[in-house]
Amino acid sequence: MKEDRKNTAAEILKAARQLFYEKSYEAASTREISARVGISKAALYHHFRNKEEILFRICLEAADELVDNMRRAIARNVASGKPLKEQLTDILIEYLRTYLKNENFNKILFHDMEYLPEDKRRIILDKEKENVHQLRAFLISLMDQGAIRRINPTVMTFSLISSLHWLYFWYNPKGPLSLEDVAQEIADLFLHGMLAR
Amino acid sequence: MKEDRKNTAAEILKAARQLFYEKSYEAASTREISARVGISKAALYHHFRNKEEILFRICLEAADELVDNMRRAIARNVASGKPLKEQLTDILIEYLRTYLKNENFNKILFHDMEYLPEDKRRIILDKEKENVHQLRAFLISLMDQGAIRRINPTVMTFSLISSLHWLYFWYNPKGPLSLEDVAQEIADLFLHGMLAR
């Protein structure tokens, strides 16, 4: 029974994410969401107080997943003792996979997060900060070890994250570059720079 | 007289940009825009057919300015014969200045451009493509000269542009880093890479 409840909630979130993506949070109704799941509107309200709570849960799950996956990817690579390039590539691939997996999240994030009340929006923004913070801490530890140069760590962290986030606008999964190709190229660019030797 | 007309139109665009930024395109009315300028609603409609035309003109002006400034910055630097690092830094600074000068444009772009009809949105997106295209062409010419490495030029172009665009989310003009500092650090990072020698 409890498992059923959880599955229905997950299905509601999935349908809502798709619907918010297709027609925006504002235009989507809980009636449409429940219709997609094949349940009554009353059943939907059994799981979520209102549409705003659904939006909050969508944002929270995507933000949590990114923070958790990145934390694990950093820890796994630090422990591996592999060459730095392999470590960074692995971390970038993890980032890209998590980020692009929740592709519609980006549009929802940019367009719809403003509909959340201040306190809930704050929780999501804090998760994003945590994501930035742990990557920045990893880069600073590499600087302290002398593995990478002392470039302003904030600039470095945001440049890396920006290159990954912005993929949403230009990367075509059906194009010639696989996700792994892109991660390899980005890691190569950031590690070795543009200049010819 | 003609000059007056032009000034009023510019003032309307400026007030609208500020208002769209503060309360979103949807929530702002032409009545409020005209009140800010200190003209009647009828006078506003003398200059613009409707609110949508105002939004389109705001997007078009910002996109045009970026494309034009970047074209000039690239041409000026190619002609200068200066060291590549100075060229790239100068181009990045130009990009950042233009981009951050139209700061509210970013929010309008992400949130409000969807309110433009398909044909007008296409015109703005084509300008953005032109912006990407001319930077990419510049980078490819540097690859052809052997000045920079043959990393996938699309990945390189978008990584650079992303690092600049995303500044909007994290850069605080009142913080310790000036715009020039940030441009220097980004240029250094992209040219020389993260790795210690």
Interface residues (C-beta under 8 A of the other chain):
Chain A: S24 L84 F110 H111 E114 L139 L142 G146 A147 I148 R149 I151 N152 T154 V155 M156 F158 S159 I161 S162 S163 H165 W166 L167 F169 W170 L177 D181 V182 E185 I186 D188 L189 F190 L191 H192 G193 M194 L195 A196
Chain B: S24 L84 F110 H111 E114 L139 L142 G146 A147 I148 R149 I151 N152 T154 V155 M156 F158 S159 I161 S162 S163 H165 W166 L167 F169 W170 L177 D181 V182 E185 I186 D188 L189 F190 L191 H192 G193 M194 L195 A196
